[in-house]
Amino acid sequence: MTAGSWLRRDFLQMVGAFGAYGAANAPRAQADSGQPASIRPVYNAIKIRENAGFPSSEPDGPRYGHNPGIESDATLADRGSLSIESEADAKSLAVAGDGSRKNPYLIKNIRNVDSNESFAFLWDDPSADDDYHIQLENALFRNHSGGEIRHNGSGCLKLRQCVLSSLGTALIHENGSCTASNTEFAGSANNSIRIDGGEDIQIRDCLFSARLGPRSTRAIDIISLSSIDIRYSRIEGPRIAGIELRSQDDVQVIVKNVGIYGIGWGIRDEPNNAGSFGKGSTFRHLYIADTGRNAIRVTGANAGNYEIAYSTFEDAGQGGKARTVVLNVDNYDNRPIGWNVHHCKLARSDGTDEPSNEMLESFYGSDIHFHHNWVDGAPEDCYEHAFPVKNVSVTHSVGDNVSGELVDIFKSGNPDAEQTTHRSINGQFHHIYGDSGRELIRIGGVDDCFVHSIYGKVTSNKTHAIRLAGVTGSTIIGPLPTHDNTGKGTLRIDKPYLNTILYRRDGEWVTGGDVPTSWVDLDS
């Protein structure tokens, strides 16, 4: 039997038993794009699952052959603390290089542990006007009270094949630029890296661990900076956050091919500060698991092009309430604008069916789009836009084993004066597949929504598949779940439902109170 034949057979069997729900929970088998229309939903749901999440071909930490740490212990020489306050100081310590950006002064093969000095390496020459640059290579620094490295020079500091573990903060960056590669931040009483000034930071093939010291407060703490680019690195076990932005200014943050495990927050910005993630911030190829709080939390951003993509988020909020990925806001004027979350897998094995346990949620969002995502296990709602402003969507997404709503869209009751009236949100909600304990689609108090191509099953006998309350100027078009796959019916519309257009199965257009009660329940 050909793949097309058995897929068609299985689809028809499932439709007979479960109706449209079969499209969401079909066997995850191969199918080609030329399948008949009757099994196209099966194929669509399979492909969404297959393409969502962290790609198996990508590393979630240092690349092969880029091992963090000391190249050779045998080459290390014990030295006292090094202080550089001029180019002459750097030149006297260097074994090679001319101080240019392409050929920096090379200082290498140094060990400084358990000394009484505040820092192992101090570069304090902020007035040098980018005249010289330094590379520190194959160095082991430990147990200094102030920190291991403090960079306050105007040039670029390059760290390569180093190990840092501190009684304070391992690396304090205050000026110039910095790159760290193949380096292990092996435990610090405070932060592994604190960035409080300067320009661009690049981190490549680094490991953040507690191998030689305590769990750090944060792996990377950004207080003031222009931009940071973190790739091919692994973060294990900070107490508060893997990457935290606490800046008063917007900072472009790019994070790719990074694994973050067993921490408080994965990535977050501090809600009490004016700054946030700057335009072009990108989070791609992330694997974030076993967080006590959110995997990613954004509390505000200016309008820009932001992306969270091809990433896996597992078991956020261990032992308590936490949304897995949340685009949050502390005030209406600082709302998130322009976020595109796609091809991600979100899964959670615990949690309770109550607010604050949503899987993917935005607040007061504008131009926020969720698409081609897969949620496998949700203790509460799956995809949610709370109090949307305009242009929000959930499309081409799957939710399996969802306790709450599959898609939940609603306006505020009365958080401030601006939220008391309806908004025309231009909402797009279509090609949704899965199962839910409550409604598959619930929309309340917002206008101008377009809903179609919903395939799924309501596992409770107390709710409808789709429910609209106080929604006007919206369009609902099939295919929709069959009555057999819903608890109380396909669709319920509560007043007011002015200018709401529905498309009946026989192709006839109907509106408002004229909707046939044979397949739609109306609250009159």
ABEGO torsion letter per residue (X at the ends): XBAAAAAAAAAAAAAAAAEAAAAAABBBBBBBAABBAAAAAAAAAAAAAAABEBBAABBABBBBGBBBEBABAAABBBBBBBBBABAAAAAAABABEAGBAABBBBBBGBBBBGBABABABBBBBAAAGGABBBBBBGBBBBGBAAEABBBABABBBBBBGBBBBBABBABBBABEBBBBBGBBBAEBABBABBBBEEBBBBBBGBBBBAAABBBBABABBBABBABBBBBGBBBBGBAABABBBABABBBBBBBBGBBBBGBBBABBBBAABABBBBBGBBBBGBBBBGBABBABBBAEBBBBBBBBBGBBBBGBGBGBBBBABBBBBABAAABBBGBBBBGBBBBBABEBBBBGABABBBBGBBGBBBBGBBBBEBABBABBBBGBABGBBBBGBBBBGBABBABBBBBBABABAAAABBBBAGBBBBGBBEBBABBABBBBGBBGBBBBGBBEBBABAABBABBBBGBBGBBBBOBBBBAAABAAEABBBBOBABGBBBBBAAGBBBBEAABBAAABBBBX
